[in-house]
Amino acid sequence: MITTLTAAEIAAKLRSKEVSAPEVTKAFLDRISTEDAKYGAFLAVDSERAMAQAEDAQKRIEDGTAEPLTGVPVALKDNISTEGIETTCASKILKGYIPPYDATVTAKLKAAGAIIIGKANLDEFAMGSSNENSAYKLAHNPWDLKRTPGGSSGGSTVAVTAELAPLALGSDTGGSIRLPASFCGVVGFKPTYGRCSRYGLVAFASSLDQIGPLARTVEDAALLSNAITGHCNLDSTSLPHGPISLDGLKGGSLKGMRLAFPVEMYGDGTDPEVRKATEKALDDLRSEGAIIEEISIPTIPLGVTTYYIIAPAEASSNLGRFDGVRYGPRSQGQGHIDVVAKTRAEGFGHEVKARIMIGTYALSAGYYDAFYLRAQQVRAAMTQQFNEAFEKYDFVISPTAPVTAFELGALSQDPMQMKLLDYCTIPANMGGFPAISIQAGFAHGLPVGIQLMGPHMGDERVLQAAFAAERVLETQRKRPPIS
Ligand code: GLN
């Protein structure tokens, strides 16, 4: 069946003309239409447009101008702008908003001949860890539909896990690609900050946001990373480097690889079963020659608190643009201030409002030094401590998440626990480091992810190491109970 294949396998079959691009796209569209009601992965699917792209892709395959992803479908998180296709960020405030332009990643995928198969569900404006903050619908974990797939890139992750798309893009501000990848047992990669253009990604916390791939194998994640990265003039934080290279991806070895395990990565909330699965994975890597040593990075436990100053501060500023004047629906009211206030009161969900208030407070005169400035100092210290680790070690390794996927609703009354889910992933955003989550094993019958973090611009090496580790952990492509 086409839909069970990886992106690399689909690309090979397209090249050898065993299947055509329209056949591939139709297979996924059909599967979405029959199966997605139970998963909630997609907010919008434009079949006609996707089929037209597939026809074009087929022409390129016929005339020899195809690129690696030509004819391969990709789902995009619905905070990534798509010209002509509604982009809501899973918020009511952007209901009906149709961007007049493509994000750089969208344009790059189109230029590569990839098929935009649909827009994936997420937590409103990417704020959340369970996809439960979507204003439209819940997303369900394919391993157990009662459970969350994680968030905020929940829909993108479900799409690849349930084989509704071979590839998807998510965004990661504090862990939103890696956490759901861990909960669903797939691969999620956050590139070095600045390697992937943020132009057209609806901004949440601009100094932390990064787009990256979700896929079922490291090879697929690397293929998609290659297609979406590279310098972009439209993003002032874009690095002056070319795309993430695929050279040497499969040539790495764990023999002699030096990995640091910060002891602080097992925080108070770590589930003992997750710890057991992690220890087993570390032993498996050791038996292939990896050298894993415990180190201390004392700022790690400060990550979540620091993040919840910096991210809301930036969000409160970024979300100021949603006033009902330029985008989305407008509420009725008396005069400009009243219209804006009502539009925002009715358009934003609870979590988004809470973040705007926290951020505004942290930035206000009198509190700025105590909160924002202090958070920036911790961020700098944390980055420095990780850089010191990268002087002695090739990578930092840790669990991706302290727990496995929990039941929908279980943490709704416990915002603190919800926020602690990003305990292990936030440091990579703070320092802008590349980080990947791959499946490491199982606990409670659910997937457990392991995270590899590399130094700034070490994206290729992180992918190469993950490719080698994926082979050793032997869990790759274990399929969830989907039909
Ligand atoms: N869970 C974190 C939050 O709610 C991270 C979200 C993200 O990475 N987009 O902010």
Residues whose N, C-alpha, C, O or C-beta is under 5 A from the ligand:
A	BS01	LIG	A126 M127 G128 S129 S152 S171 D172 T173 G174 G175 S176 D422
